[in-house]
Amino acid sequence: MLQMKLWRNWKKEDTLLLIKKIFMKRKLLISLLGSMLICSCSKVGDDGSRSQHQGVKDAYLSLSIELPSVSKTKGGVKPAPGEHGDGQDVGEDFENEVRALLVFGFPQDGSGTAFKELIPTARLQDLNLGSGIISYKTHEPFKVSAGKYHLYVMVNPTTKMKNFSVSQGEDAFKNEKVEYDGMSQTFADYDGFPMSSADEISVTEITTANTKSNPVFFRTAVQRMFAKVVFTSTGEDLSATKASFAKEFKFVRYGVVNQRKSAYWFRRAGTTNSNAVIGAKDNNANYIIDPIFDQKTDAYSPTLVGNNYWNIENELIDASYWTPVQSKNVKYCFENTMKKEAQLQGYTTNLVLEASFIPKEENTEGGPVTSGVTFFEYGGKYYADRESLEAVAPMVKSLPNLDGLSDANIICNAIKSFYNSGVKVFYKGHCYYHYSIRHANNGDASMGIMEFATVRNNVYKMAVNSVKQPGTPFPPVTPNLPDEDTDLYLDVTVSVLPWIVRENSMDL
């Protein structure tokens, strides 16, 4: 009777309420089951903690890069030491061109999923920040696995960079090198200037909270992997103001010699290769480190140079490194660094200049010298022909006749024979100058840290202020001689820019 009474009093609203309660309980059960499933699939960290982020591919990363900007040139002793040199040079358009980005992410703790992402220019937008700043940002963020990463960015990557497998690990990646050997390839083999992150590596965390509309924004400056050497002489007649000893004087050929064949993908600094830090700065204690930095000592090794350098300086006057002097003289090279006691002419990158000159007639015997003709210097006086020389230096009568010689080795040996007898032979009117490229000037005769070197993303502008005297009869090669001990015939201004300018001023 009671049951019937309750049933009669049951209302439609009571039915709806019962259905709602049943549904809510079922929803709670499903939610609990889902939570159990998530917990069972989450990764256990090294410290025993569980992370719901690692390995979940629903996190997003947005990227921005900034190329070196322009600032005013600094004064003082040049080239100035430190990161900023003598100022900055925006460079040529093609030196700043960004054709693609390549991003590598390696898990901070070594576990989890590494990734790489190739981003063509179609996926980039120019931020056009003005004031000489060149900056690009990804149009859309890209999806990665959530986690804590070390991020590395490359611009205009080489084929080797694109093909690097992240499965090889971060340590192998950090030790990879870019190669260039001008004896077997040209700079055109690269698809634009390869560049890489300039900053120290830090940890970037990307979580599931970083959705496509709320990505992690990663910004980095990049720097070119090459250094740039600019010789500013146009080869015009310098006699009026810069070479007072000559009736005519001009530079005809030049070479940037002792260039390294390889460099690390990312710049590193320290006192040795083992303690170097990627992205660290050079300072009064730190060197920029190249791949064979530790092997270069104060005992010059021709084998080390032969295996790791190209365009090695030699004394042959037809050496393969010569390039005719033009209105614009530019060479690109890798960084080449060593401890201060190893800053020897045989290791450092050098500028070698070939000049032609005609001595003044009032200081010449045997008639005036004409352009392109071999002449001699003995006892502070010039001799236009061999007969005039033999009249005052009979010992040279037994020495070889240079007329008609064509083999470079034979010519060089003949010139040496005269030189050992106290006679300088200016073969076809040519002489040679050597200048070790300075990265920083410590202002005294003692060798300084990073004083003679070439470093990526630096511009070494070489300007001849004056020429003190004729150069040597053949390219001077003294590989064991410290750079600081060079008897400079050139007054050279070098400015180094990021492109960092370092001004080298030369009095020859």
C-alpha positions as CSV (number, residue, x, y, z in Angstrom):
1,M,0.0,0.0,0.0
2,L,2.9,2.3,0.9
3,Q,4.7,1.5,-2.4
4,M,1.5,2.3,-4.4
5,K,1.2,5.6,-2.6
6,L,4.7,6.6,-3.3
7,W,4.3,5.6,-7.0
8,R,1.1,7.7,-7.2
9,N,2.9,10.7,-5.8
10,W,5.9,10.3,-8.2
11,K,6.2,13.4,-10.5
12,K,7.7,13.9,-13.9
13,E,10.3,16.3,-12.3
14,D,11.4,13.4,-10.1
15,T,12.1,11.2,-13.1
16,L,14.3,13.9,-14.7
17,L,16.2,14.4,-11.5
18,L,16.9,10.6,-11.2
19,I,18.2,10.5,-14.8
20,K,20.5,13.5,-14.2
21,K,22.0,11.8,-11.1
22,I,22.7,8.6,-12.9
23,F,24.4,10.5,-15.8
24,M,26.6,12.5,-13.4
25,K,27.8,9.4,-11.6
26,R,28.7,7.8,-15.0
27,K,30.6,10.9,-16.1
28,L,32.6,10.9,-12.9
29,L,33.5,7.3,-13.4
30,I,34.7,8.0,-17.0
31,S,36.8,10.9,-15.7
32,L,38.4,8.7,-13.0
33,L,39.2,6.0,-15.6
34,G,40.7,8.7,-17.9
35,S,42.9,10.0,-15.1
36,M,44.1,6.5,-14.3
37,L,45.0,6.0,-18.0
38,I,46.9,9.3,-18.2
39,C,48.9,8.5,-15.0
40,S,49.7,5.0,-16.3
41,C,51.1,6.5,-19.6
42,S,53.1,9.4,-18.1
43,K,56.9,9.2,-18.2
44,V,58.8,8.7,-14.9
45,G,61.7,11.2,-14.7
46,D,65.2,10.5,-13.4
47,D,64.2,11.9,-10.0
48,G,61.1,9.6,-9.8
49,S,58.7,12.4,-10.6
50,R,56.0,12.0,-13.3
51,S,55.6,14.4,-16.2
52,Q,52.5,14.6,-18.3
53,H,54.4,16.8,-20.8
54,Q,57.3,14.7,-22.0
55,G,56.5,12.9,-25.3
56,V,53.1,14.6,-25.8
57,K,53.1,16.1,-29.3
58,D,50.7,19.0,-28.7
59,A,53.1,21.8,-27.7
60,Y,54.2,24.6,-30.0
61,L,57.3,26.7,-30.6
62,S,57.7,30.0,-32.4
63,L,61.1,31.2,-33.5
64,S,62.8,34.6,-34.1
65,I,66.3,35.3,-35.3
66,E,68.3,38.5,-35.4
67,L,71.3,39.2,-37.6
68,P,74.1,41.6,-36.4
69,S,73.1,45.3,-36.4
70,V,75.0,48.4,-37.1
71,S,76.7,50.7,-34.6
72,K,79.3,53.5,-34.7
73,T,83.0,52.8,-35.0
74,K,84.9,53.0,-31.8
75,G,88.1,55.0,-31.3
76,G,91.3,54.1,-29.5
77,V,94.1,51.6,-30.3
78,K,93.0,49.5,-33.3
79,P,91.9,46.8,-33.6
80,A,90.1,47.1,-30.3
81,P,89.9,44.0,-28.1
82,G,86.7,42.3,-27.0
83,E,83.4,41.4,-28.5
84,H,82.6,44.7,-30.3
85,G,85.9,45.5,-32.0
86,D,85.9,48.8,-33.8
87,G,82.2,48.9,-34.6
88,Q,79.9,47.0,-36.9
89,D,79.3,46.7,-40.6
90,V,75.9,45.8,-41.9
91,G,77.6,44.0,-44.8
92,E,76.4,43.3,-48.3
93,D,72.8,42.1,-49.1
94,F,73.9,38.6,-50.0
95,E,75.8,38.3,-46.8
96,N,72.6,39.0,-44.8
97,E,70.3,36.8,-46.9
98,V,68.3,34.3,-45.0
99,R,67.2,31.3,-47.2
100,A,66.2,28.8,-44.6
101,L,66.4,28.1,-40.8
102,L,67.2,24.8,-39.3
103,V,66.2,24.3,-35.6
104,F,67.5,21.4,-33.4
105,G,66.1,20.6,-30.0
106,F,67.8,18.2,-27.7
107,P,66.2,17.2,-24.3
108,Q,68.0,18.8,-21.4
109,D,68.5,15.6,-19.4
110,G,69.3,13.5,-22.4
111,S,66.1,11.5,-22.3
112,G,63.0,12.0,-24.4
113,T,62.6,13.0,-28.0
114,A,65.0,15.2,-29.9
115,F,63.8,17.1,-33.0
116,K,64.9,19.1,-35.9
117,E,62.8,21.4,-38.1
118,L,63.8,22.9,-41.5
119,I,62.0,26.2,-42.0
120,P,62.2,27.7,-45.6
121,T,61.8,31.4,-46.2
122,A,58.2,30.9,-47.2
123,R,57.4,30.2,-43.5
124,L,59.3,33.3,-42.3
125,Q,58.3,37.0,-42.1
126,D,60.7,39.9,-42.1
127,L,60.0,41.9,-38.9
128,N,61.6,45.0,-40.5
129,L,62.6,46.5,-37.1
130,G,64.7,49.3,-38.7
131,S,67.9,50.9,-37.3
132,G,70.0,48.3,-39.2
133,I,68.4,45.4,-37.4
134,I,67.6,42.4,-39.6
135,S,65.1,40.1,-37.9
136,Y,62.9,37.2,-39.0
137,K,60.1,35.3,-37.3
138,T,58.2,32.2,-38.2
139,H,54.7,32.9,-39.6
140,E,53.2,30.1,-37.7
141,P,54.5,28.2,-34.6
142,F,55.4,24.6,-35.2
143,K,54.5,21.5,-33.2
144,V,57.1,19.6,-31.1
145,S,57.1,17.2,-28.2
146,A,56.7,18.9,-24.8
147,G,59.7,19.0,-22.6
148,K,62.8,20.9,-21.6
149,Y,65.2,21.5,-24.4
150,H,68.6,22.9,-25.5
151,L,67.7,24.7,-28.7
152,Y,70.2,25.4,-31.6
153,V,69.4,27.5,-34.6
154,M,71.2,27.6,-38.0
155,V,70.7,29.8,-41.0
156,N,71.3,28.7,-44.6
157,P,72.3,25.2,-43.4
158,T,74.6,23.1,-45.5
159,T,73.6,19.7,-46.8
160,K,75.6,18.1,-44.0
161,M,73.7,20.1,-41.4
162,K,70.4,19.1,-42.9
163,N,71.3,15.5,-42.9
164,F,72.5,15.3,-39.3
165,S,70.4,12.7,-37.5
166,V,69.3,13.8,-34.0
167,S,69.6,10.2,-32.9
168,Q,73.4,10.7,-32.8
169,G,72.9,12.9,-29.7
170,E,73.7,16.4,-28.5
171,D,77.4,15.8,-27.8
172,A,78.1,14.6,-31.3
173,F,76.1,17.5,-32.7
174,K,78.1,20.1,-30.7
175,N,81.3,18.7,-32.1
176,E,80.2,18.8,-35.8
177,K,82.3,21.1,-38.1
178,V,81.7,23.0,-41.3
179,E,84.4,22.5,-44.0
180,Y,85.8,24.7,-46.7
181,D,88.9,24.1,-48.8
182,G,89.4,26.7,-51.4
183,M,91.8,24.4,-53.3
184,S,89.0,22.1,-54.2
185,Q,85.8,24.1,-53.9
186,T,84.5,27.7,-54.1
187,F,82.4,29.7,-51.7
188,A,79.6,29.4,-54.2
189,D,79.2,25.8,-53.1
190,Y,77.3,27.1,-50.0
191,D,73.7,28.1,-50.3
192,G,74.1,31.5,-48.7
193,F,76.3,32.3,-45.6
194,P,75.9,29.6,-43.0
195,M,75.1,31.2,-39.7
196,S,74.4,29.8,-36.2
197,S,73.2,30.9,-32.8
198,A,75.5,33.4,-31.1
199,D,74.1,33.0,-27.5
200,E,75.1,30.6,-24.8
201,I,72.9,27.5,-24.7
202,S,70.1,27.7,-22.1
203,V,67.1,25.5,-21.2
204,T,63.8,26.2,-22.9
205,E,60.7,24.5,-21.5
206,I,57.8,23.7,-23.8
207,T,54.6,22.4,-22.2
208,T,51.1,21.4,-23.2
209,A,50.0,24.8,-22.1
210,N,51.9,26.2,-25.1
211,T,49.2,25.7,-27.7
212,K,49.2,27.0,-31.3
213,S,47.7,30.2,-30.1
214,N,50.1,30.5,-27.1
215,P,53.5,29.1,-28.2
216,V,56.8,29.4,-26.5
217,F,58.6,32.2,-28.2
218,F,62.3,31.6,-28.7
219,R,64.6,34.4,-29.9
220,T,68.3,34.2,-30.7
221,A,70.9,36.3,-32.4
222,V,72.9,34.5,-35.1
223,Q,76.4,35.1,-36.5
224,R,78.1,34.1,-39.7
225,M,80.5,31.1,-39.5
226,F,83.0,32.8,-41.7
227,A,85.3,35.8,-41.1
228,K,85.8,38.4,-43.9
229,V,89.1,40.0,-44.9
230,V,88.9,43.2,-46.9
231,F,92.0,44.8,-48.5
232,T,91.1,48.4,-49.4
233,S,93.9,49.4,-51.7
234,T,92.8,49.8,-55.3
235,G,96.3,49.2,-56.8
236,E,96.7,52.8,-57.9
237,D,100.0,54.5,-58.0
238,L,100.9,55.2,-54.3
239,S,104.2,57.0,-54.9
240,A,103.0,60.6,-54.3
241,T,101.9,60.1,-50.7
242,K,102.6,56.6,-49.5
243,A,105.8,55.3,-51.1
244,S,108.3,58.2,-51.2
245,F,111.2,56.0,-52.1
246,A,109.7,55.0,-55.5
247,K,109.1,56.8,-58.7
248,E,106.1,54.4,-59.3
249,F,104.5,52.0,-56.8
250,K,101.4,50.0,-56.8
251,F,100.0,46.7,-55.4
252,V,99.3,44.1,-58.1
253,R,98.3,40.9,-56.3
254,Y,97.4,39.7,-52.9
255,G,96.7,36.5,-51.0
256,V,95.1,35.6,-47.6
257,V,97.2,32.7,-46.5
258,N,97.2,30.1,-43.7
259,Q,93.5,29.6,-43.8
260,R,91.8,26.9,-41.7
261,K,89.8,24.2,-43.5
262,S,87.1,23.7,-40.8
263,A,85.3,25.4,-38.0
264,Y,82.8,24.3,-35.4
265,W,79.1,24.8,-36.2
266,F,78.8,27.0,-33.1
267,R,81.4,29.4,-31.7
268,R,82.9,28.5,-28.4
269,A,85.3,30.2,-26.0
270,G,87.5,29.0,-23.2
271,T,91.2,28.3,-22.4
272,T,91.2,24.9,-23.9
273,N,88.9,22.8,-26.2
274,S,87.8,20.7,-23.2
275,N,86.5,23.6,-21.1
276,A,85.1,25.7,-23.9
277,V,81.5,26.9,-23.7
278,I,79.3,27.4,-26.8
279,G,78.3,31.0,-27.2
280,A,80.7,32.3,-24.5
281,K,82.5,35.5,-25.1
282,D,86.2,36.2,-25.7
283,N,87.7,38.4,-23.0
284,N,91.0,38.9,-21.2
285,A,91.1,35.2,-20.2
286,N,89.1,33.4,-22.9
287,Y,90.1,32.4,-26.4
288,I,87.8,31.6,-29.2
289,I,88.4,27.9,-29.8
290,D,88.9,26.3,-33.2
291,P,89.0,22.5,-33.7
292,I,92.8,22.2,-33.5
293,F,93.3,25.0,-31.0
294,D,95.0,22.7,-28.4
295,Q,97.4,21.2,-30.9
296,K,99.0,24.5,-31.9
297,T,102.0,25.2,-29.6
298,D,105.1,27.4,-29.7
299,A,106.8,24.6,-31.6
300,Y,105.6,25.1,-35.2
301,S,104.4,21.8,-36.9
302,P,104.3,21.8,-40.7
303,T,102.4,18.5,-40.5
304,L,99.7,20.0,-38.4
305,V,99.4,22.9,-40.9
306,G,99.5,20.7,-43.9
307,N,96.6,18.6,-42.7
308,N,94.4,21.4,-41.4
309,Y,95.1,24.5,-43.6
310,W,94.8,25.5,-47.2
311,N,96.5,28.3,-49.1
312,I,99.6,27.8,-47.0
313,E,102.1,30.6,-47.2
314,N,105.2,29.8,-49.3
315,E,108.0,31.7,-50.9
316,L,107.3,30.8,-54.5
317,I,106.4,33.9,-56.5
318,D,103.8,32.1,-58.6
319,A,102.1,30.6,-55.5
320,S,98.5,29.5,-56.2
321,Y,97.0,31.9,-53.5
322,W,97.5,35.1,-55.6
323,T,94.5,37.1,-56.6
324,P,94.8,40.3,-58.8
325,V,94.2,43.5,-56.9
326,Q,90.9,45.0,-57.9
327,S,88.7,47.9,-56.7
328,K,87.2,45.6,-54.2
329,N,89.3,42.8,-52.6
330,V,87.4,40.4,-50.3
331,K,88.2,37.0,-49.0
332,Y,86.2,34.8,-46.6
333,C,87.9,32.4,-44.2
334,F,87.2,30.3,-41.1
335,E,88.3,31.4,-37.6
336,N,91.9,30.5,-36.8
337,T,92.9,30.9,-33.2
338,M,95.7,29.7,-30.8
339,K,97.2,30.4,-27.4
340,K,99.3,33.6,-27.3
341,E,102.6,31.7,-27.2
342,A,101.5,29.8,-30.4
343,Q,100.7,33.0,-32.4
344,L,103.4,32.2,-35.0
345,Q,103.5,33.4,-38.6
346,G,103.1,29.8,-39.7
347,Y,99.8,29.3,-37.8
348,T,98.1,32.7,-38.0
349,T,96.2,33.9,-41.0
350,N,98.2,36.5,-43.0
351,L,97.8,39.0,-45.8
352,V,100.6,38.8,-48.4
353,L,100.9,41.6,-50.9
354,E,102.8,41.7,-54.2
355,A,103.8,45.2,-55.5
356,S,105.5,46.5,-58.5
357,F,107.7,49.6,-58.3
358,I,110.3,51.6,-60.1
359,P,113.1,53.3,-58.0
360,K,113.8,57.0,-58.4
361,E,116.4,57.7,-61.1
362,E,118.7,59.7,-58.8
363,N,119.4,56.6,-56.8
364,T,119.8,54.2,-59.8
365,E,122.9,53.3,-61.7
366,G,123.0,52.0,-65.3
367,G,120.1,54.1,-66.6
368,P,116.5,54.4,-65.6
369,V,114.5,51.3,-64.7
370,T,111.4,50.6,-66.8
371,S,108.2,48.9,-65.8
372,G,108.3,45.1,-65.7
373,V,112.0,44.8,-66.0
374,T,114.3,43.0,-63.4
375,F,116.6,45.3,-61.5
376,F,118.9,45.0,-58.4
377,E,119.7,46.7,-55.1
378,Y,123.1,46.5,-53.5
379,G,124.6,48.7,-50.7
380,G,121.6,51.0,-50.7
381,K,121.7,51.7,-54.4
382,Y,119.7,50.4,-57.3
383,Y,121.2,48.9,-60.6
384,A,119.2,48.9,-63.7
385,D,121.1,46.0,-65.3
386,R,123.5,43.2,-64.4
387,E,126.5,44.8,-66.0
388,S,126.3,47.9,-63.7
389,L,125.9,45.6,-60.7
390,E,128.9,43.4,-61.6
391,A,131.1,46.4,-61.8
392,V,130.6,47.0,-58.0
393,A,129.8,43.4,-56.9
394,P,132.0,41.1,-59.0
395,M,131.0,38.1,-56.9
396,V,127.7,37.9,-58.7
397,K,129.3,37.0,-62.0
398,S,129.1,33.4,-61.1
399,L,125.5,33.5,-60.1
400,P,122.7,32.3,-62.5
401,N,121.3,34.5,-65.3
402,L,117.6,35.0,-64.6
403,D,116.7,35.9,-68.2
404,G,114.6,33.3,-69.8
405,L,113.9,31.3,-66.6
406,S,110.3,30.0,-66.3
407,D,110.3,27.4,-63.5
408,A,109.2,29.0,-60.2
409,N,111.5,26.9,-58.1
410,I,114.5,27.7,-60.2
411,I,113.7,31.4,-60.2
412,C,113.3,31.4,-56.4
413,N,116.6,29.6,-55.9
414,A,118.4,32.0,-58.2
415,I,117.0,35.0,-56.3
416,K,118.1,33.4,-53.0
417,S,121.6,33.0,-54.4
418,F,121.8,36.7,-55.0
419,Y,120.2,37.4,-51.6
420,N,122.8,35.3,-49.8
421,S,125.5,37.4,-51.5
422,G,123.9,40.7,-50.2
423,V,122.1,41.5,-53.4
424,K,118.3,41.9,-53.7
425,V,116.8,40.9,-57.0
426,F,113.5,42.6,-57.8
427,Y,112.4,40.1,-60.4
428,K,110.3,41.9,-63.1
429,G,110.2,44.8,-60.7
430,H,108.2,43.0,-58.0
431,C,108.5,42.9,-54.2
432,Y,106.5,41.3,-51.4
433,Y,105.0,42.2,-48.1
434,H,103.7,40.1,-45.3
435,Y,101.2,41.2,-42.6
436,S,99.8,39.0,-39.8
437,I,96.1,39.9,-39.3
438,R,95.4,41.3,-35.9
439,H,92.2,40.6,-34.0
440,A,93.0,42.8,-31.1
441,N,95.9,45.2,-30.3
442,N,97.2,45.1,-26.7
443,G,99.2,48.2,-27.4
444,D,102.7,46.8,-26.5
445,A,105.4,44.5,-27.7
446,S,104.3,41.6,-25.5
447,M,102.0,39.0,-27.0
448,G,98.3,39.3,-26.0
449,I,95.4,36.9,-25.8
450,M,93.6,36.8,-29.2
451,E,96.0,39.4,-30.6
452,F,96.6,37.7,-33.9
453,A,93.6,35.6,-35.0
454,T,90.6,35.5,-37.3
455,V,87.2,34.9,-35.7
456,R,83.8,34.2,-37.3
457,N,81.5,37.1,-38.0
458,N,84.3,39.6,-37.9
459,V,85.4,41.9,-40.7
460,Y,89.1,42.6,-40.9
461,K,89.5,45.8,-43.0
462,M,93.1,46.2,-44.1
463,A,94.1,49.7,-45.2
464,V,97.7,50.7,-46.2
465,N,98.6,54.1,-44.8
466,S,102.1,54.2,-46.1
467,V,105.0,52.0,-47.5
468,K,108.3,52.6,-45.7
469,Q,110.6,50.8,-48.1
470,P,110.7,48.1,-50.8
471,G,109.5,44.7,-49.8
472,T,111.4,41.5,-49.9
473,P,112.5,39.9,-53.2
474,F,110.3,36.9,-52.6
475,P,107.4,36.3,-50.2
476,P,108.9,36.2,-46.7
477,V,108.2,32.8,-45.0
478,T,109.3,32.5,-41.4
479,P,106.8,30.1,-39.8
480,N,108.5,29.9,-36.4
481,L,108.6,33.7,-36.0
482,P,106.2,35.2,-33.5
483,D,103.8,37.6,-35.1
484,E,104.7,40.4,-32.6
485,D,108.3,40.2,-33.8
486,T,107.6,41.0,-37.4
487,D,109.6,43.9,-38.8
488,L,106.7,45.7,-40.5
489,Y,107.4,47.6,-43.7
490,L,103.7,48.4,-43.9
491,D,101.7,50.9,-41.9
492,V,98.4,49.0,-41.9
493,T,95.1,50.1,-40.4
494,V,92.9,47.1,-39.6
495,S,89.3,47.5,-38.4
496,V,87.4,44.5,-37.3
497,L,83.3,44.6,-37.4
498,P,79.8,41.9,-36.4
499,W,80.2,41.6,-39.1
500,I,82.5,43.2,-36.2
501,V,85.1,45.5,-37.8
502,R,88.7,45.3,-36.7
503,E,90.9,48.0,-38.3
504,N,94.4,47.0,-39.3
505,S,96.5,50.0,-40.4
506,M,99.7,49.1,-42.3
507,D,102.9,51.1,-42.7
508,L,105.0,48.9,-45.0
